């Protein structure tokens, strides 16, 4: 139940109902098992593809349903409401897709986007390195031009969908003398000689999502796979990709918080103490009211930001940062309160609410820590009002 009646199209309402049905019928029954086994949800990803959910945000010319970041946020939120890890596996494919959509040549779009839209091939975004996380300009993976090819060498880590994705957008340095302007992006396919996978990470949360190390050893990439057929656009491609993807992370956070709120409300109605359901106690009622209000405020910010992107507004970076910052902070607060309402049972793995708390934490960290989001917001304010 939402507190606000959002002005959605009939198609968006149908999308929400479809994804919620899939989440309840296909995801919830296996959520705990996949989390415990840290198993990539291959069958569920296939189901999402069959439901055309990878066609969101992709223009019809490339096999998609047309632009619509809000649609992707709705889908991501509904999956996250049941399982944040599976939502990560799903949404991360869009993270790898956005650079191709935003900066790829027409030939690159025609070659890769139809298979991504159909769900036939997953993607991943390969930016993070041991020395380059929040500092996207500090990558050390190199791409040296040799004739018609580039030779990639380096290591990426903490890559979502690593090993399970088929297409990787890889950020590498082509000219270290130019700083951020010497960073480029490449489309690298799984199975390319010299491209291997290292350690699979064991994580606190989102355990149904695979996170692996990528290793590039003299990987030969044809110049046709240089994103946009232009060197030096890797950094700007990364920043613009985050402008579109951070509302998705925020939607994930909202979904996780919503799921935890629903569990806590249901439990409070059933749990009896001192001869009464704990939902009759004002202290619990106030907690639930605060939780619901925070979730709705976060959702409103996410939907408004996604709407800005869908309207084609160019300066959305600050709004995206704010949505990601606020929604992820709320997710951590709400899931923590949900565990508190469950009391001792909330700390036990027999109950699902502890998983929501574990899954929420990563939303404050990946695609730019919340400290980085605060920097973005503050710098925007200073630039506008600090004259």
Secondary structure, 3 states (H helix, E strand, C coil): CCCCCCCCCHHHHHHHHHHHHHHHHHHHHHHHHHHHHCCCCHHHHHHHHHCCCCCCCCCHHHCCCCCCHHHHHHHHHHHHCCCHHHHHHHHHHHHHHHHHHHHCCHHHHHHHHHHHHHCCCCEEEECCECCECCCHHHCCCEEEEECCEEEEEEEEEEEECCCCCCEEEEEEECCHHHHHHHEEEEEEECCCCCEEEEEECCCCCCCCCCEEEEEEEEEEEEHHHEHHHCCCCHHHHHHHHHHHHHHHHHHHHHHHHHHHHHHHHHHHHHCEECCEEHHHCHHHHHHHHHHHHHHHHHHHHHHHHHHHHHCCCCCCHHHHHHHHHHHHHHHHHHHHHHHHHHHHHHHCCCCCHHHHHHHHHHHHCCCCCHHHHHHHHHHHHHHHHCC
